[in-house]
Amino acid sequence: MSIDRLRISVFDYEAGNLHSLVKSLETEFTTVRVERDPAAAVRNTDALVLPGVGAFTPAADRLASGRDVMRAALLDGLPCLGICLGMQLLFDHSDEGPGEGLSVLTGRVTRLDAQRVPQIGWNTLEPTAPLDALLASSGLDTVYFANSFVCRPTGASAQHVIAYTTHETDRFPAAVRVGNVVGAQFHPEKSSAAGVRFVRAFLREATQRAAQRGTLGSSVTEDVTS
Amino acid sequence: MLTRRVIVCLDVKGARVVKGVQFVGLRDVGDPVALATRYEAEGADEITFLDISASAEERATLLDVARRTAEQLFIPLTIGGGVRTAADVARALRAGADKVSLNSAAVSRPEVLTEAADRFGAQCVVASIDAKRGEGGAWKVWVKGGREETPLEAVAWAQECVARGAGEILLTSIDRDGARIGYDIELTRAVADAVQVPVIASGGAGDAQHLVDAVQQAHADAVLVAGILHDGLTTVAALKDVMRSAGLPVRALPEIVV
């Protein structure tokens, strides 16, 4: 007997700690695999996770070979959770260094405009209205940040901010959402119980989508069917 | 608003948590995984494992302890002690650490701070500085677990660590370590005012007012606490209540989830 499990791929830019992230994704209803190849990371999966530790340029380098494939998959509706650096990769470019992001959202990543940088610690969320379902169901309030750089959405992308936070006098997006693509500048996997609930809420949404599409627990590869 | 963190430090030797007074006289206080998760439940904002192993054999067990801890801990974990190279940093991060602190290795080869920051980002590189007031009142940097004096002056060394890529300073007063008479306010303020990264005050916490003083008078972003918690003299929640009453922003206790 088999259970229909949500297939989650974690794109590994080989920068840091994936351990507790993977642990927060693993449930009896999921299978998690870690992918070093960006194109493979969006094949045969129901949800993509872009983890949060590392620097922009090395990560963009790792992404480059599959950048267009990954971007197309996200624009096509593949649920994605980008954490910290993973959220920054959803934008165009970064002042941290050269390299091309996924440009799912328009804007640039720039250095925090504050005296004490990096921002390290727990900061309060300022959700935008209407309150996003993921924030509502998780009850997230104070979350853990560890970042020197922040996303500055331009044009229509500013409407996709679901929560801000403020460090000293710099107010910047703490979380964004465009369709099924969610970005968190904070670390939900490090934000204790409510953070884990936020991740689980994202997975529930991804599970519903996969169930509707009939891909849940599917062993048929998208390559073959398309 | 960014809250002030209460960080619980667990000195780990082999696979056990120990606590000493002025870096000597160790006694066993428990299992690291059980203690770390208990402190998360009590409201700790972060856990630091400081590896004080004497041998390579003991040291090898720390990464395993980190791995087992990271499976159950959903707040940040910092690992320090015995980290010498960027490859060591990579191994600690892989095992589940979110940040890695470097102490003696940075003194003998400061380039390691830059190498680690370039590869993993400044936010996971912590410069750990053990300082002791020397002749004439200047704070000198000591290494090898507080056993060996260096010619470095603590404030200037902290600035150099930041210039080389450290994203945070963990500042321990050797004079105050385990003494429970309060953090070294002058030392902490001198360093906190001289650098533009977060500074964690460490060494000397005896009661909640000491934590308030470290933030209000010494401008620390975070406070490190160990012995008074391990001995059951107070709790993280009780410490935070006093901080909150003093007007400091602190994270509320996480709600119980069944």
Interface residues (C-beta under 8 A of the other chain):
Chain A: A15 G16 N17 L18 H19 S20 K23 S24 V53 G54 A55 P58 L85 Q115 R116 V117 P118 Q119 I120 G121 W122 N123 T124 G139 D141 T142 Y144 F145 A146 N147 S148 T166 H167 E168 H187 E189 K190 S191 S192 A193 A194 G195 V196 R197
Chain B: M1 L2 T3 R4 R5 E40 D45 R67 A70 E71 Q72 L73 F74 I75 P76 L77 L93 R94 A95 G96 A97 D98 K99 D118 R119 F120 G121 A122 Q123 C124 G167 E168 Q196 V197 P198 D221 A222 R251 A252 P254 E255 V257
